[in-house]
Amino acid sequence: MFRNINGKISCILGSASKPEGVSFESTDLSIDSRDAPEDYVIGFDVNKGSDDSHRRASFVLLRDIATGPHVMHQGASFSSAGYSERAYEGATKRINQYSVISGVLEIVVTDISAAVRKYDITGFSLSVKSDIGNAPAITVEGKFEFYIRKHD
């Protein structure tokens, strides 16, 4: 478990030059360890609990990920990501869980002190495809940062 965690994400659907949806920011951060204690599962939520506008972006990173660029690849330092939002399929409201086709990120890791580490993702890009209908793949771009103080 982790304490004194905080972070912030800024996302846009599409890219800055070709937006395809609503951009969003969030400081509603959760961090878990899944089954592998060496992984961080980072999730940012917007309007959590809302039937109409809940969005979630998530990333799985190794705790010892190094500064530099990383391509999403199973078993790598950046092993997976996710994006979901509330959407309508006809008249029915449901969660639209996008399939992540590919992803890249650039990270700077800094030890603030012996107990606190900062992870600054200066940019990420995910190619995602909706599981509703036959819409083409879109891009989710953004940046985020988070700080972690581990239990002793």
C-alpha positions in Angstrom: 0.0 0.0 0.0 1.0 3.6 -0.5 0.3 6.7 1.5 0.7 10.4 0.8 0.1 9.9 -2.9 -1.0 12.6 -5.2 -0.9 13.4 -8.9 -2.6 15.1 -11.8 -3.4 14.1 -15.4 -4.3 16.3 -18.4 -5.8 14.5 -21.4 -7.2 15.2 -24.8 -9.0 12.8 -27.1 -7.2 13.2 -30.4 -4.2 15.5 -30.5 -3.7 19.1 -29.9 -3.7 19.7 -33.6 -6.8 17.5 -34.2 -9.0 17.2 -31.2 -11.7 14.5 -31.4 -13.5 14.8 -28.2 -13.6 16.5 -24.8 -10.3 17.2 -23.0 -10.2 16.6 -19.3 -8.1 16.9 -16.2 -8.2 15.0 -13.0 -6.5 14.8 -9.6 -8.6 11.8 -8.5 -5.7 9.4 -8.4 -5.6 5.8 -7.3 -2.5 3.6 -7.2 -2.6 -0.2 -6.6 0.0 -3.0 -6.9 -2.2 -5.7 -8.5 -0.8 -9.2 -8.0 2.8 -8.1 -8.8 4.2 -5.9 -6.1 6.7 -4.5 -8.5 3.9 -2.9 -10.6 2.1 0.4 -10.1 -1.4 0.5 -11.5 -2.2 4.2 -11.8 -5.7 5.3 -12.4 -7.2 8.8 -12.9 -11.0 9.3 -12.7 -13.1 12.2 -13.8 -16.7 12.4 -12.4 -16.3 9.1 -10.7 -19.8 7.7 -9.9 -21.6 9.8 -12.5 -23.9 7.9 -14.7 -23.4 10.4 -17.5 -19.8 11.5 -17.6 -17.4 9.2 -15.8 -14.0 8.8 -17.6 -11.0 6.8 -16.5 -7.4 6.6 -17.8 -5.1 4.0 -16.4 -1.5 2.9 -16.8 0.6 -0.1 -15.6 4.3 0.8 -14.9 7.1 -1.0 -13.2 8.1 0.7 -10.0 11.7 0.8 -11.2 10.9 2.3 -14.6 13.8 4.4 -15.8 13.8 7.9 -17.2 13.3 8.0 -20.9 10.9 6.9 -23.7 8.9 3.7 -23.3 6.7 1.8 -25.8 3.8 -0.1 -24.3 4.6 -3.9 -24.4 3.5 -6.8 -22.3 6.3 -7.5 -19.8 8.0 -4.2 -20.3 8.4 -1.2 -17.9 5.2 0.2 -19.5 3.1 -2.9 -19.9 -0.5 -1.7 -20.4 -2.9 1.1 -20.4 -6.7 1.7 -20.5 -9.3 4.3 -21.3 -13.0 4.1 -20.6 -16.0 6.5 -20.6 -19.7 6.5 -20.1 -21.4 6.4 -23.5 -24.7 5.7 -25.1 -25.3 2.7 -27.4 -28.7 3.6 -28.9 -30.8 4.7 -25.9 -28.8 2.5 -23.4 -26.1 4.1 -21.3 -23.1 1.9 -20.7 -19.3 2.0 -20.1 -17.4 2.2 -23.3 -14.1 0.3 -22.6 -11.7 1.2 -25.4 -9.2 -1.4 -26.6 -5.7 0.0 -26.5 -3.9 -0.8 -29.8 -0.6 0.9 -29.0 1.0 3.3 -26.6 4.1 5.3 -25.9 5.2 7.6 -23.1 8.1 9.7 -22.0 8.9 9.7 -18.3 11.3 11.5 -15.9 11.8 9.8 -12.5 13.2 11.9 -9.7 14.0 11.0 -6.1 12.7 14.0 -4.1 14.0 12.4 -0.9 15.0 9.0 0.3 11.3 8.3 1.0 9.5 10.1 -1.9 9.8 9.6 -5.6 8.3 11.7 -8.4 7.2 10.2 -11.7 6.6 12.9 -14.3 5.1 11.5 -17.6 5.9 14.5 -19.8 3.8 13.0 -22.6 1.9 9.9 -23.6 0.0 8.8 -26.7 -2.4 5.9 -26.8 -4.2 4.6 -30.0 -7.6 3.3 -28.8 -10.6 1.8 -30.4 -14.2 1.9 -29.1 -15.9 -1.3 -28.2 -19.2 0.3 -29.4 -20.0 0.2 -33.1 -17.4 0.5 -35.9 -15.8 3.8 -35.1 -12.2 4.2 -36.2 -9.4 4.3 -33.7 -8.7 7.6 -32.0 -5.7 8.9 -30.1 -5.7 9.8 -26.4 -2.7 12.2 -25.6 -1.7 13.9 -22.4 0.7 14.1 -19.5 0.6 13.2 -15.9 2.7 13.1 -12.7 2.4 11.4 -9.4 4.4 11.2 -6.2 4.7 8.2 -3.9 5.9 7.7 -0.3 6.2 3.9 0.4 5.4 2.3 3.7 8.4 1.2 5.7 
